[in-house]
Amino acid sequence: MSTLSTHVLDSTYGVPAVGMRVTVSDADGTDLATTTTDVDGRVRFDLDLDLGLYLIGFETGVWFAEHERDTFFPAVALTFEVDTSDDHFHVALLLSPYSYTTYRGS
């Protein structure tokens, strides 16, 4: 079993994306957990993930609208695979209104 965390940074201003709604789903599309990022833009999900594919979804459009900013990406959905090699997966998102990038952190 593996655990999961994320970190969302607003790369335009160089600050954490506080209060963004994030959902984790399994390969069948069943929502496993939904929460919002903390004051550091982080979430550590209280989940034990089995082997397989998962999706982590970020409600970027709502978040930008709450900050009175436009965005081209109303949502970001990242699919990742849990394998046997690690106990923890960290999926980070660097976000701006018209681009984003992601990486597997530690």
DOKOL-663592 format. One record per residue (C-alpha): residue number from 1; residue in one letter; x, y, z. Coordinates in nm, 3 decimals, padded with zeros to 5 digits, always signed. Layout:
N
@i: NUM, aa: A, X: X, Y: Y, Z: Z .
...
//
This chain:
106
@i: 1, aa: M, X: +00.000, Y: +00.000, Z: +00.000 .
@i: 2, aa: S, X: +00.112, Y: +00.354, Z: -00.079 .
@i: 3, aa: T, X: +00.017, Y: +00.698, Z: +00.050 .
@i: 4, aa: L, X: -00.037, Y: +01.017, Z: -00.151 .
@i: 5, aa: S, X: +00.025, Y: +01.389, Z: -00.114 .
@i: 6, aa: T, X: +00.019, Y: +01.694, Z: -00.340 .
@i: 7, aa: H, X: +00.145, Y: +02.050, Z: -00.342 .
@i: 8, aa: V, X: +00.000, Y: +02.326, Z: -00.561 .
@i: 9, aa: L, X: +00.198, Y: +02.643, Z: -00.626 .
@i: 10, aa: D, X: +00.077, Y: +02.955, Z: -00.804 .
@i: 11, aa: S, X: +00.383, Y: +03.009, Z: -01.021 .
@i: 12, aa: T, X: +00.268, Y: +03.354, Z: -01.137 .
@i: 13, aa: Y, X: +00.302, Y: +03.497, Z: -00.787 .
@i: 14, aa: G, X: +00.533, Y: +03.238, Z: -00.634 .
@i: 15, aa: V, X: +00.292, Y: +03.149, Z: -00.355 .
@i: 16, aa: P, X: +00.101, Y: +02.838, Z: -00.244 .
@i: 17, aa: A, X: -00.243, Y: +02.785, Z: -00.398 .
@i: 18, aa: V, X: -00.441, Y: +02.797, Z: -00.073 .
@i: 19, aa: G, X: -00.794, Y: +02.656, Z: -00.065 .
@i: 20, aa: M, X: -00.796, Y: +02.467, Z: -00.397 .
@i: 21, aa: R, X: -01.029, Y: +02.169, Z: -00.407 .
@i: 22, aa: V, X: -00.853, Y: +01.842, Z: -00.497 .
@i: 23, aa: T, X: -01.008, Y: +01.498, Z: -00.560 .
@i: 24, aa: V, X: -00.846, Y: +01.156, Z: -00.589 .
@i: 25, aa: S, X: -01.026, Y: +00.891, Z: -00.794 .
@i: 26, aa: D, X: -00.949, Y: +00.533, Z: -00.886 .
@i: 27, aa: A, X: -00.924, Y: +00.394, Z: -01.239 .
@i: 28, aa: D, X: -01.302, Y: +00.331, Z: -01.246 .
@i: 29, aa: G, X: -01.373, Y: +00.697, Z: -01.171 .
@i: 30, aa: T, X: -01.484, Y: +00.640, Z: -00.812 .
@i: 31, aa: D, X: -01.393, Y: +00.936, Z: -00.591 .
@i: 32, aa: L, X: -01.178, Y: +00.820, Z: -00.300 .
@i: 33, aa: A, X: -01.118, Y: +01.153, Z: -00.124 .
@i: 34, aa: T, X: -01.185, Y: +01.524, Z: -00.172 .
@i: 35, aa: T, X: -01.032, Y: +01.807, Z: +00.027 .
@i: 36, aa: T, X: -00.878, Y: +02.152, Z: -00.013 .
@i: 37, aa: T, X: -00.516, Y: +02.261, Z: +00.000 .
@i: 38, aa: D, X: -00.387, Y: +02.407, Z: +00.327 .
@i: 39, aa: V, X: -00.202, Y: +02.737, Z: +00.388 .
@i: 40, aa: D, X: +00.108, Y: +02.586, Z: +00.228 .
@i: 41, aa: G, X: -00.087, Y: +02.464, Z: -00.077 .
@i: 42, aa: R, X: -00.047, Y: +02.105, Z: +00.040 .
@i: 43, aa: V, X: -00.268, Y: +01.803, Z: +00.097 .
@i: 44, aa: R, X: -00.174, Y: +01.470, Z: +00.247 .
@i: 45, aa: F, X: -00.452, Y: +01.223, Z: +00.173 .
@i: 46, aa: D, X: -00.551, Y: +00.971, Z: +00.436 .
@i: 47, aa: L, X: -00.557, Y: +00.686, Z: +00.186 .
@i: 48, aa: D, X: -00.381, Y: +00.357, Z: +00.135 .
@i: 49, aa: L, X: -00.349, Y: +00.307, Z: -00.240 .
@i: 50, aa: D, X: -00.321, Y: -00.039, Z: -00.391 .
@i: 51, aa: L, X: -00.136, Y: -00.104, Z: -00.715 .
@i: 52, aa: G, X: -00.302, Y: +00.056, Z: -01.015 .
@i: 53, aa: L, X: -00.398, Y: +00.377, Z: -01.190 .
@i: 54, aa: Y, X: -00.534, Y: +00.682, Z: -01.009 .
@i: 55, aa: L, X: -00.642, Y: +01.031, Z: -01.104 .
@i: 56, aa: I, X: -00.584, Y: +01.344, Z: -00.902 .
@i: 57, aa: G, X: -00.809, Y: +01.631, Z: -01.009 .
@i: 58, aa: F, X: -00.759, Y: +01.999, Z: -00.931 .
@i: 59, aa: E, X: -01.048, Y: +02.249, Z: -00.953 .
@i: 60, aa: T, X: -00.835, Y: +02.526, Z: -01.099 .
@i: 61, aa: G, X: -01.118, Y: +02.723, Z: -01.262 .
@i: 62, aa: V, X: -01.307, Y: +02.769, Z: -00.937 .
@i: 63, aa: W, X: -00.986, Y: +02.864, Z: -00.758 .
@i: 64, aa: F, X: -00.889, Y: +03.126, Z: -01.017 .
@i: 65, aa: A, X: -01.245, Y: +03.267, Z: -01.019 .
@i: 66, aa: E, X: -01.234, Y: +03.302, Z: -00.640 .
@i: 67, aa: H, X: -00.918, Y: +03.509, Z: -00.687 .
@i: 68, aa: E, X: -01.080, Y: +03.716, Z: -00.966 .
@i: 69, aa: R, X: -00.841, Y: +03.581, Z: -01.230 .
@i: 70, aa: D, X: -00.905, Y: +03.425, Z: -01.569 .
@i: 71, aa: T, X: -00.768, Y: +03.086, Z: -01.668 .
@i: 72, aa: F, X: -00.754, Y: +02.872, Z: -01.978 .
@i: 73, aa: F, X: -00.763, Y: +02.551, Z: -01.772 .
@i: 74, aa: P, X: -01.084, Y: +02.515, Z: -01.565 .
@i: 75, aa: A, X: -00.959, Y: +02.181, Z: -01.434 .
@i: 76, aa: V, X: -00.638, Y: +01.979, Z: -01.429 .
@i: 77, aa: A, X: -00.661, Y: +01.599, Z: -01.419 .
@i: 78, aa: L, X: -00.342, Y: +01.398, Z: -01.372 .
@i: 79, aa: T, X: -00.332, Y: +01.022, Z: -01.409 .
@i: 80, aa: F, X: -00.054, Y: +00.836, Z: -01.231 .
@i: 81, aa: E, X: +00.037, Y: +00.477, Z: -01.154 .
@i: 82, aa: V, X: +00.112, Y: +00.325, Z: -00.817 .
@i: 83, aa: D, X: +00.366, Y: +00.046, Z: -00.845 .
@i: 84, aa: T, X: +00.541, Y: -00.172, Z: -00.590 .
@i: 85, aa: S, X: +00.858, Y: +00.032, Z: -00.561 .
@i: 86, aa: D, X: +00.753, Y: +00.310, Z: -00.323 .
@i: 87, aa: D, X: +00.556, Y: +00.367, Z: -00.006 .
@i: 88, aa: H, X: +00.465, Y: +00.728, Z: -00.088 .
@i: 89, aa: F, X: +00.371, Y: +00.923, Z: -00.399 .
@i: 90, aa: H, X: +00.385, Y: +01.302, Z: -00.418 .
@i: 91, aa: V, X: +00.224, Y: +01.464, Z: -00.724 .
@i: 92, aa: A, X: +00.300, Y: +01.836, Z: -00.741 .
@i: 93, aa: L, X: +00.133, Y: +02.098, Z: -00.961 .
@i: 94, aa: L, X: +00.289, Y: +02.430, Z: -01.066 .
@i: 95, aa: L, X: +00.009, Y: +02.647, Z: -01.196 .
@i: 96, aa: S, X: -00.040, Y: +02.973, Z: -01.384 .
@i: 97, aa: P, X: -00.353, Y: +03.097, Z: -01.565 .
@i: 98, aa: Y, X: -00.239, Y: +02.973, Z: -01.907 .
@i: 99, aa: S, X: -00.003, Y: +02.688, Z: -01.831 .
@i: 100, aa: Y, X: +00.080, Y: +02.420, Z: -01.580 .
@i: 101, aa: T, X: +00.344, Y: +02.161, Z: -01.518 .
@i: 102, aa: T, X: +00.359, Y: +01.866, Z: -01.288 .
@i: 103, aa: Y, X: +00.619, Y: +01.635, Z: -01.147 .
@i: 104, aa: R, X: +00.660, Y: +01.348, Z: -00.909 .
@i: 105, aa: G, X: +00.818, Y: +01.483, Z: -00.595 .
@i: 106, aa: S, X: +00.941, Y: +01.313, Z: -00.281 .
//
